[in-house]
Amino acid sequence: MLLSHFWNFIFLCETRAITLHYIFDPFCGWCYGASPLIEIAASQPNIKLQLHGGVMLTGHNRVKIDDQWRQFLLDTDKQVAGITGQAFGDNYHQMLQQNDVILDSLPPITAIITANKLADKGLAMLKAIQTRTILMVFGLVTKTFYCN
């Protein structure tokens, strides 16, 4: 049903220009699950995609992955994968098994906004972060650095 609404939206956009405001968080599994739809929308000539970082895990809401969070993420990721078909890779699951990982949305959101402003590559940066290809390289998921 969601997919049929999406295609109706795309059809509507073929007749007039619109701005699609996408509120995301780089660590949100559901945002990751919706990423193929966002990419399709962004590829449409009459749709201007405006990215807005949702800052779900910033400040006091940063999360150190413990057993409870790990289980929450594994359960949610299983739902996301089952509904959307988006797979969560082995590197991601290995990262979840570490006891010193802190999720802080602010650094990756800053990187996404910067990539967007400098080179109109915000969506590409978001995709790279969501697919976990550059997280550890840029220190976006760190050990205890962001605790202080």
C-alpha positions, -999 to 999 in steps of 0.1 A, spaced: 0 0 0 28 24 9 44 17 -25 12 25 -44 10 59 -26 46 65 -34 40 59 -71 9 82 -71 31 109 -55 57 104 -83 30 106 -110 17 138 -94 52 153 -94 55 147 -132 31 175 -138 45 202 -115 77 210 -96 77 204 -59 101 204 -30 102 172 -10 114 178 26 130 147 39 136 146 77 161 118 84 185 105 109 216 86 97 211 60 124 174 55 118 167 20 105 134 31 89 152 59 71 176 34 58 147 12 47 131 40 29 163 51 11 155 34 -23 123 54 -24 141 86 -15 166 80 -43 138 74 -68 121 106 -57 154 126 -59 160 113 -94 128 129 -107 134 161 -126 104 179 -110 113 170 -74 138 191 -54 149 171 -24 155 191 7 174 172 34 168 179 71 188 161 98 164 149 125 191 148 152 174 117 168 206 107 187 223 140 198 232 157 230 216 139 259 200 115 235 233 100 223 233 63 229 260 39 241 250 5 228 243 -18 257 224 -51 257 190 -35 258 198 -11 228 215 -39 209 183 -60 212 161 -31 203 182 -24 171 183 -60 161 146 -64 165 138 -32 146 163 -39 119 147 -73 114 114 -55 109 129 -30 85 146 -57 65 114 -78 63 92 -49 52 115 -30 29 140 -57 17 169 -35 28 197 -58 42 218 -49 72 254 -60 65 278 -81 86 300 -51 94 270 -34 109 261 -64 130 297 -68 142 297 -31 152 266 -38 173 284 -65 192 310 -40 205 304 -26 240 320 8 235 301 22 206 283 54 210 257 66 184 258 103 180 238 117 150 254 152 150 288 143 133 272 124 103 245 150 99 271 177 98 290 157 71 258 153 51 249 190 53 284 200 44 285 176 14 252 190 3 262 227 6 297 222 -10 289 198 -38 252 190 -38 262 155 -26 242 153 6 221 123 -5 252 104 -16 268 111 17 237 99 36 236 67 15 273 61 22 267 66 60 235 45 60 253 16 42 280 18 68 308 21 43 325 51 59 314 52 95 345 40 111 368 59 86 354 93 96 349 84 132 312 89 130 306 60 153 333 63 180 342 47 211 344 71 241 355 102 222 320 118 222 312 109 258 331 140 271 
